[in-house]
Amino acid sequence: MFKELILAIIIGAILGLGITGGYMTMQHKSEAPKEKPIITEPTLIPTISDNNSTTNETKSSKEITITSPEPDSLLSSEKISIIGTSPKNSNIIIVTPTNSFVGKSDDKGNFQIPITLDSGFNTIKITSIDQENIQKDTSINITYSTAKI
């Protein structure tokens, strides 16, 4: 009787492992291949411009300069405007922690783009892409709070 009990346990274990292994193998084969993660931030690739073209702009005028608000400001209003200068007729992209805003600089390179801040600390990335597809980036930190100080 003891031998039959041991034999039943061994046969049950082998049978159980065989069924479980077969099931796991079938599940593994039926899984769809994993997709690559989607990149949510656009990747901009600058094109090579013609070196024979002449320009009257200085290197400093091709940079992004933010005149308002000042970096590391503490503001009590969630709606503000980012004011600054960039290369003329550039596309301006402003990215906050949860939103993106798009605008364009004028013929002199000035821009003013209204944005909405999130509560608390905001790192704001400002990107300029000029007509030659040259990308310039800068960022500022702004804190939005309605607390009374």
Backbone torsions as a table, in degrees:
resi	resn	phi	psi	omega
1	MET	NA	-38.6	179.3
2	PHE	-66.5	-38.8	179.1
3	LYS	-64.9	-40.6	179.6
4	GLU	-65.3	-37.6	179.0
5	LEU	-65.0	-46.1	178.2
6	ILE	-62.8	-43.5	178.9
7	LEU	-61.8	-41.6	178.6
8	ALA	-63.8	-40.3	179.3
9	ILE	-65.7	-43.4	-179.4
10	ILE	-65.9	-45.0	179.1
11	ILE	-64.0	-40.6	178.1
12	GLY	-63.2	-41.2	179.5
13	ALA	-65.6	-44.3	179.1
14	ILE	-63.6	-44.6	179.5
15	LEU	-63.8	-43.2	179.3
16	GLY	-63.8	-45.0	178.2
17	LEU	-64.8	-37.9	178.6
18	GLY	-64.2	-44.2	179.7
19	ILE	-67.0	-44.1	-179.8
20	THR	-63.5	-43.7	178.9
21	GLY	-63.1	-40.4	177.6
22	GLY	-64.8	-42.1	178.9
23	TYR	-63.4	-44.7	-179.4
24	MET	-64.7	-38.7	178.4
25	THR	-64.3	-42.2	179.7
26	MET	-66.6	-39.1	178.2
27	GLN	-65.4	-41.1	-178.8
28	HIS	-65.5	-38.5	-179.7
29	LYS	-73.1	-29.1	-175.5
30	SER	-86.1	-8.1	178.7
31	GLU	-68.5	141.1	177.1
32	ALA	-74.1	148.8	177.6
33	PRO	-60.9	143.1	-177.5
34	LYS	-71.0	136.4	179.9
35	GLU	-84.0	151.9	176.9
36	LYS	-72.0	148.9	-179.9
37	PRO	-65.7	147.8	179.1
38	ILE	-86.0	128.4	178.7
39	ILE	-87.5	120.6	-175.0
40	THR	-89.5	-17.1	178.7
41	GLU	-94.1	127.8	-177.3
42	PRO	-65.4	143.3	175.8
43	THR	-104.3	121.0	-177.7
44	LEU	-105.1	128.1	-178.7
45	ILE	-111.3	114.6	-179.6
46	PRO	-71.0	146.7	176.5
47	THR	-95.7	156.9	-179.9
48	ILE	-80.7	125.6	-178.8
49	SER	-90.5	162.4	179.9
50	ASP	-70.9	123.6	-178.3
51	ASN	-72.0	-15.4	-179.3
52	ASN	-80.8	-12.4	-178.7
53	SER	-74.1	142.9	-179.6
54	THR	-107.1	149.6	179.0
55	THR	-140.4	146.8	179.5
56	ASN	-95.2	-1.3	-177.2
57	GLU	-81.7	144.4	175.5
58	THR	-86.7	166.1	-178.3
59	LYS	-61.1	-38.1	-177.8
60	SER	-66.2	-28.0	-179.7
61	SER	-77.0	-11.8	179.4
62	LYS	-89.7	-3.8	179.7
63	GLU	-89.5	162.6	174.2
64	ILE	-91.1	131.2	175.4
65	THR	-125.2	126.5	178.2
66	ILE	-99.8	121.5	-180.0
67	THR	-98.5	-24.4	179.2
68	SER	-154.5	135.8	-4.3
69	PRO	-78.1	165.9	178.5
70	GLU	-70.5	146.2	176.9
71	PRO	-58.8	148.4	179.0
72	ASP	61.1	32.3	178.3
73	SER	-79.9	152.6	171.3
74	LEU	-110.5	114.0	-174.6
75	LEU	-115.7	152.3	179.4
76	SER	-108.5	6.7	178.8
77	SER	-121.2	133.7	-179.0
78	GLU	-80.0	-22.4	179.7
79	LYS	-101.4	117.6	179.7
80	ILE	-135.4	172.0	173.6
81	SER	-119.1	133.8	173.2
82	ILE	-88.7	119.4	-176.7
83	ILE	-118.1	133.8	179.7
84	GLY	-173.7	-168.3	178.4
85	THR	-129.1	152.6	179.8
86	SER	-153.7	-179.6	172.8
87	PRO	-56.3	145.8	-175.2
88	LYS	-62.1	145.8	178.8
89	ASN	54.0	37.5	179.0
90	SER	-92.0	151.0	170.1
91	ASN	-82.0	132.1	-178.5
92	ILE	-112.5	128.0	178.2
93	ILE	-120.5	123.8	179.1
94	ILE	-115.1	125.4	-177.9
95	VAL	-118.8	121.9	173.5
96	THR	-101.5	177.3	-179.1
97	PRO	-56.9	-27.9	-177.7
98	THR	-126.4	-7.1	-175.8
99	ASN	-136.4	163.7	173.2
100	SER	-127.9	142.3	179.8
101	PHE	-131.4	142.8	-175.5
102	VAL	-126.0	142.1	176.6
103	GLY	-155.4	-170.3	-178.1
104	LYS	-144.4	144.5	176.1
105	SER	-85.1	155.8	-177.9
106	ASP	-84.6	-168.9	-177.6
107	ASP	-64.6	-20.5	178.1
108	LYS	-98.3	-5.3	179.4
109	GLY	95.5	2.8	-179.7
110	ASN	-82.7	145.0	174.9
111	PHE	-143.7	153.1	175.3
112	GLN	-145.0	111.9	-175.0
113	ILE	-124.2	119.6	178.2
114	PRO	-74.5	138.6	178.2
115	ILE	-135.3	168.1	175.5
116	THR	-119.0	127.3	-179.3
117	LEU	-86.9	155.8	171.4
118	ASP	-91.0	157.3	177.0
119	SER	-63.3	137.0	178.0
120	GLY	93.1	-149.7	-174.8
121	PHE	-79.3	131.0	179.6
122	ASN	-125.4	122.0	168.8
123	THR	-96.3	118.5	-174.9
124	ILE	-109.8	121.1	179.3
125	LYS	-101.1	126.6	179.3
126	ILE	-113.6	124.6	-179.2
127	THR	-120.8	135.6	176.9
128	SER	-118.1	130.5	175.9
129	ILE	-122.8	113.4	-175.6
130	ASP	-84.2	-175.6	-175.6
131	GLN	-68.0	-19.0	177.3
132	GLU	-94.2	11.6	-178.6
133	ASN	62.4	29.8	174.9
134	ILE	-90.8	128.1	-175.0
135	GLN	-102.5	133.2	174.6
136	LYS	-124.7	138.5	-178.1
137	ASP	-125.9	149.2	170.1
138	THR	-152.6	165.3	176.9
139	SER	-146.9	154.0	176.4
140	ILE	-135.9	155.5	176.2
141	ASN	-109.4	131.3	178.6
142	ILE	-135.6	139.2	176.8
143	THR	-110.8	129.0	177.1
144	TYR	-108.3	123.4	179.6
145	SER	-146.8	142.9	176.4
146	THR	-103.9	7.5	-179.2
147	ALA	-68.9	142.8	177.7
148	LYS	-81.2	130.9	179.9
149	ILE	-110.8	NA	NA
